[in-house]
Amino acid sequence: MASYDWIDLDSDGGYDRLRQTLDPEFGPERIVPHLEEQLTTAAKGVLVEHGYVDKDYRSTFYNFYAKKGRLYQPDCVRLHFFDETVRYDEVSANIVCHDHRPCDHYFGYIVLRPTLVATLGRSLLSPDIRKGARGSAIQSVHFANLLGHRLPVWGFPSMAQHVDIAVCAHVSCWAILRYYSETFSQHREYLIHDITKLAAPFDPGGLLPSLGFSVLEAERVFQAAGCFPLLVGRPEPSSSASDLAFFSQLLAYLESGFPLFVEIESKAHAVVVVGHNWKQPAESPPALASHGWTQVETLMTIDDNLLPYATVPLDSTGTTSASPGYTADLFTSFIVALPEKICYPADAIEVYSRTLKGVLERARRPNQEALELQRYFITTIARLREHAREHQTFLGDNLVDLIMHLDTAQFVWIIEYGSVAQWNEKKVAARAIVDATASPRDLEPIWLLHDEEVAHVFDRSSAETNNPMSIALDRGGGPLPRIELNLRPVVPSRTGTDDSAATSARGGDQ
């Protein structure tokens, strides 16, 4: 039977009372200190929901824990985090707040499993209450049903490994596939026990899941789940050029909104990269390195050993006492689980972007700013048109009209070029729209190339190269707004959820 306890975290000893409220089988002596150390003080209260039925834990309970000699309980505990305006009314069994909108004051939940060790289960927390989280992250809206309220929270799914039935690689695959199923209707939901079965051509049981699996088996998981995984390895021996090529691809897919399964071979560990933070202000890139990766300060990961949204420095010079024990320069490979219709890879777009940059530079006047930086990412033509409509005043009517009438595929690569000064102002000087369904052998995979003044429209109906149609833009010159569509900013000072955006998205928690 469900029951509830309210803990005021803002009062003295709040976390101690939370620890005392939880039964020992939920591991409060290990979990509660992590919460106190890694959550910000924006989380003022927690509602403890006892007797919660968690679908992911139940999948492992029925298939694994119920078969063991020790008696494991079938139900979990769920902790819901709120800001200072919310309280629990025991008389009415209701969560109440001054504006009668608890949905605007909710920071998400974590599930605790009754497994004694590794008890942190399925969780959906807002990155806005994670200490150290900054920049932007891949997020989608999820919903928790609590006491008759449907509470939205933006974030990325996470959990700790079980140690016995699932380890870090299982959890990383699960987190990515759960994000896909919550965000895109064509993806089915996979429970954590389903992942253990997808990793092998037979049903593994007993000891096998705890032995983990390789990055190639992770690739198999995504393929079996209906994705089209691309495995990108870091060349050995590495060099500054090969490292830049590897991390440029990583950033391109990350900025496209694809969470990345990352292997850290030296640590025998796997994590999910879900976000990044730009350097402030931007720096002049090294010679022969114009990619936006040179402007990344830190990455953000979902790590099964920590609460979500761990801040990962690029190398040892950026480590702090709060760093997770590894740096980005230890990454050895990553998997991006792509949709079927994306055929033009990031390494090909890097080569093609340099060709286009040469075309643009030859056409620029001496008084125009140099194209010092470039970035590229995938989006849909529908999202691009939304951006164009939203920024029509800055783009100009005829450029927006061109974008609205382009006969493109569903997925496109966007390449943006600009100076360091423009980057600091979130502006660009030029942009290309390239077919993400093209073959790397296509001579001309581009639909549109434009700077501040002129647009060049390409006819891709012929196999032959052609002279594009050039159109003078009516926008009056000046830099263009940078497109940032796929990652959501982390706002540590936030005290509520953007409910207008949340209610427009598809929820998943039942």
ZIMOKA-V403838 format. One record per residue. PHI is phi in whole degrees, -180 to 180 (* if undefined). Layout:
BEGIN
[[PHI] [PHI]]
END
This chain:
BEGIN
[[*] [-70] [-145] [-138] [-132] [-103] [-119] [-87] [-74] [-81] [-91] [-62] [75] [-60] [-70] [-64] [-67] [-63] [-63] [-71] [-75] [-91] [-67] [-59] [-66] [-93] [66] [-63] [-67] [-99] [-74] [-62] [-59] [-63] [-62] [-65] [-80] [-110] [-102] [-80] [-76] [-64] [-81] [-97] [-147] [-133] [-99] [-91] [-103] [-83] [72] [-83] [-92] [-104] [-65] [-72] [-65] [-60] [-63] [-83] [-63] [-68] [-97] [-143] [-66] [-68] [-92] [-89] [-69] [-76] [-83] [-105] [-76] [-83] [-106] [-116] [-118] [-121] [-105] [-110] [-108] [-133] [-85] [-73] [-86] [-104] [-138] [-105] [-98] [-65] [-63] [-95] [49] [-145] [-93] [-126] [-153] [-64] [-103] [61] [-131] [-60] [-62] [-86] [-130] [-109] [-110] [107] [-144] [-131] [-104] [-110] [-93] [-85] [-112] [69] [-119] [48] [-90] [-76] [-98] [-54] [-136] [-141] [-111] [-74] [-67] [-68] [-112] [-95] [-58] [87] [-71] [-158] [97] [-135] [-142] [-68] [-143] [-139] [-87] [-123] [-127] [-115] [-93] [-140] [51] [85] [-105] [-107] [-102] [-88] [-149] [-91] [177] [-130] [-67] [-155] [-166] [-88] [-66] [-79] [82] [-99] [-95] [-153] [-119] [-59] [-67] [-60] [-66] [-65] [-63] [-59] [-61] [-66] [-68] [-69] [-60] [-63] [-69] [-79] [-103] [-124] [-64] [-77] [-98] [-82] [-87] [-118] [-82] [-63] [-71] [-60] [-64] [-62] [-80] [-71] [-76] [-139] [-75] [-133] [-86] [-74] [-148] [57] [-80] [-55] [-59] [-70] [-82] [79] [-152] [-84] [-66] [-69] [-71] [-63] [-59] [-63] [-58] [-67] [-66] [-67] [-85] [95] [-94] [-124] [-74] [-119] [-98] [-117] [-100] [-91] [-61] [-126] [-72] [-82] [-140] [-63] [-70] [-70] [-65] [-63] [-63] [-64] [-75] [-64] [-66] [-57] [-67] [-61] [-72] [-63] [-70] [-81] [92] [-101] [-65] [-116] [-78] [-117] [-95] [-117] [-62] [-66] [-102] [50] [-139] [-134] [-137] [-115] [-88] [-126] [-166] [-153] [-132] [-76] [-66] [-129] [-80] [-66] [-112] [-64] [-70] [-62] [-59] [65] [-134] [-106] [-74] [-60] [-56] [-65] [-105] [-82] [-95] [-144] [-112] [-124] [-126] [-101] [-120] [-68] [-89] [-137] [-66] [-63] [71] [-69] [-90] [-114] [-71] [-75] [-151] [-65] [-69] [-101] [-74] [-134] [-65] [-93] [-66] [-80] [100] [-150] [-129] [-63] [-70] [-95] [-64] [-111] [-164] [-146] [-118] [-113] [-90] [-93] [-72] [-62] [-86] [-99] [-118] [-98] [-79] [-66] [-68] [-72] [-70] [-64] [-63] [-68] [-64] [-70] [-63] [-65] [-61] [-62] [-61] [-66] [-65] [-68] [-92] [-83] [-82] [-60] [-86] [-88] [-65] [-70] [-90] [-85] [-130] [-141] [-143] [-149] [-159] [-99] [-148] [-95] [-64] [-64] [-68] [-63] [-68] [-61] [-61] [-62] [-66] [-65] [-111] [-60] [-60] [-86] [-85] [94] [-65] [-75] [-68] [-62] [-62] [-61] [-64] [-67] [-105] [-63] [-94] [-113] [-77] [-64] [-107] [-135] [-88] [-108] [-113] [-121] [-128] [-173] [-89] [-62] [-62] [-66] [-57] [-62] [-98] [58] [-124] [-138] [-101] [-156] [-151] [-126] [-117] [-121] [-71] [-76] [-94] [-71] [-88] [-59] [-86] [-60] [-70] [-141] [-84] [-100] [-105] [-148] [-133] [-149] [-113] [-74] [-125] [-135] [-115] [-118] [-103] [-107] [-95] [-99] [-79] [-115] [-76] [-85] [-68] [-143] [-83] [-71] [-85] [-101] [-131] [-71] [-88] [-100] [-91] [86] [80] [87] [-64] [-102] [-69] [-70] [-92] [-133] [-112] [-102] [-113] [-106] [-63] [-88] [-123] [-58] [-83] [-65] [-120] [-155] [-104] [-71] [-67] [-63] [-76] [-65] [-71] [-87] [-103] [-87] [-91] [-141] [-72] [-118]]
END
